Amino acid sequence: MSADLIIEVRGLRTQFGTHVVHDGLDLEVRRGEVLGIVGGSGSGKSVLLNSIIGLLQPAAGEIFIDGRLRSRLTDSERAALERRWGVLFQYGALFSALSVRENVMAPMREHLEISHALMAELADLKIALAGLGPEAAGKLPSELSGGMRKRAALARALALDPDILFLDEPTAGLDPIAAGKFDTLIRELSQTLGLTVVMITHDLDTLHAICDRVAVIAEKRVIANAPLDELTRHPHVWIQEYFGGPRGRAALRQGAGSR
Ligand SMILES: Nc1ncnc2c1ncn2[C@@H]1O[C@H](COP(=O)(O)OP(=O)(O)OP(=O)(O)O)[C@@H](O)[C@H]1O
């Protein structure tokens, strides 16, 4: 595995009963990049993410993180590895009965042995980093707008100073202005903190605004993984329909105009 790869998936097969989701899937993620993952509904984007982070056991294949084979790690090595990433799940998945600050403190309680006061202080820093004002810290998720909830979930994903951030449809449900601001925030965080970002998205604007490369899942595997301008020339029919359809062309024009 080359040193600039932080994640490498080889020959992944996942299945539920007889339903095969991935078969012979390969994926490479380079250190420090923002990688977008696209594919039709049900093509297995979330299942891929859950396999990489260990929530799902693949039927076959190998997943290397920093050159180390996931399946060969001891429990304590795996726990240490899992502290290195933050995950923003598709629906935010905040604890509804806990304040934003307590939500951000939750992974700290699990993994860090530091005082409550220090945890609260660190949580407030992450909340600010995610672009929320200090008044948000004491609020419940239900008291926040959709965009603010995404930021709260992002603050929690940043709780343990990860070097990889996994985002499952981070801008879904946001209006275009809020989505654009969230994109900018992710780009700034990846640059200032040196984060590697792996992001599932259907949002063509997001792909154009912040992704260095885009991996396309179709036919149970990654059929292409390239910068967008290369990808749009790819002959595969799904890619042509996705990027060459009216929405794809509009996002392309807008992306070109904003660069
Ligand atoms: N726990 C599970 N048990 C059985 N089938 C599952 C399970 N999780 C996912 N699947 C199936 O695996 C396939 C891929 O699901 P996945 O959620 O990864 O799709 P996706 O590409 O993320 O779709 P979307 O864009 O709609 O979110 C789907 O057919 C789904 O029904």
The ligand as an SDF file (V2000), in Angstrom:
LIG
                    3D

 31 33  0  0  0  0  0  0  0  0999 V2000
  -29.0160   -4.1700    7.6030 N   0  0  0  0  0  0  0  0  0  0  0  0
  -29.4410   -4.5070    6.3910 C   0  0  0  0  0  0  0  0  0  0  0  0
  -30.1270   -5.6430    6.1740 N   0  0  0  0  0  0  0  0  0  0  0  0
  -30.5360   -6.0070    4.9360 C   0  0  0  0  0  0  0  0  0  0  0  0
  -30.3110   -5.2660    3.8290 N   0  0  0  0  0  0  0  0  0  0  0  0
  -29.6290   -4.1220    3.9810 C   0  0  0  0  0  0  0  0  0  0  0  0
  -29.1710   -3.6780    5.2600 C   0  0  0  0  0  0  0  0  0  0  0  0
  -28.5050   -2.4930    5.0950 N   0  0  0  0  0  0  0  0  0  0  0  0
  -28.5730   -2.2200    3.7770 C   0  0  0  0  0  0  0  0  0  0  0  0
  -29.2400   -3.1880    3.1120 N   0  0  0  0  0  0  0  0  0  0  0  0
  -29.4780   -3.2330    1.6600 C   0  0  0  0  0  0  0  0  0  0  0  0
  -28.2440   -2.9950    1.0100 O   0  0  0  0  0  0  0  0  0  0  0  0
  -28.4330   -2.2080   -0.1520 C   0  0  0  0  0  0  0  0  0  0  0  0
  -27.5290   -0.9910   -0.0990 C   0  0  0  0  0  0  0  0  0  0  0  0
  -27.9670   -0.1350    0.9340 O   0  0  0  0  0  0  0  0  0  0  0  0
  -27.2820    1.2610    1.2290 P   0  0  0  0  0  0  0  0  0  0  0  0
  -28.0270    1.8600    2.4000 O   0  0  0  0  0  0  0  0  0  0  0  0
  -25.8230    1.0990    1.3520 O   0  0  0  0  0  0  0  0  0  0  0  0
  -27.6040    2.0820   -0.1040 O   0  0  0  0  0  0  0  0  0  0  0  0
  -27.1940    3.5590   -0.4720 P   0  0  0  0  0  0  0  0  0  0  0  0
  -26.3980    3.4880   -1.7290 O   0  0  0  0  0  0  0  0  0  0  0  0
  -26.5480    4.2260    0.6950 O   0  0  0  0  0  0  0  0  0  0  0  0
  -28.6340    4.1780   -0.7970 O   0  0  0  0  0  0  0  0  0  0  0  0
  -29.2870    5.6260   -0.5750 P   0  0  0  0  0  0  0  0  0  0  0  0
  -28.6180    6.5360   -1.5660 O   0  0  0  0  0  0  0  0  0  0  0  0
  -30.7260    5.4070   -0.9170 O   0  0  0  0  0  0  0  0  0  0  0  0
  -29.0740    6.0410    0.8660 O   0  0  0  0  0  0  0  0  0  0  0  0
  -29.9250   -1.8610   -0.2010 C   0  0  0  0  0  0  0  0  0  0  0  0
  -30.5530   -2.7520   -1.0950 O   0  0  0  0  0  0  0  0  0  0  0  0
  -30.3950   -2.0960    1.2090 C   0  0  0  0  0  0  0  0  0  0  0  0
  -31.7290   -2.4750    1.2390 O   0  0  0  0  0  0  0  0  0  0  0  0
  1  2  1  0
  2  3  1  0
  2  7  2  0
  3  4  2  0
  4  5  1  0
  5  6  2  0
  6  7  1  0
  6 10  1  0
  7  8  1  0
  8  9  2  0
  9 10  1  0
 10 11  1  0
 11 12  1  0
 11 30  1  0
 12 13  1  0
 13 14  1  0
 13 28  1  0
 14 15  1  0
 15 16  1  0
 16 17  2  0
 16 18  1  0
 16 19  1  0
 19 20  1  0
 20 21  2  0
 20 22  1  0
 20 23  1  0
 23 24  1  0
 24 25  2  0
 24 26  1  0
 24 27  1  0
 28 29  1  0
 28 30  1  0
 30 31  1  0
M  END
$$$$
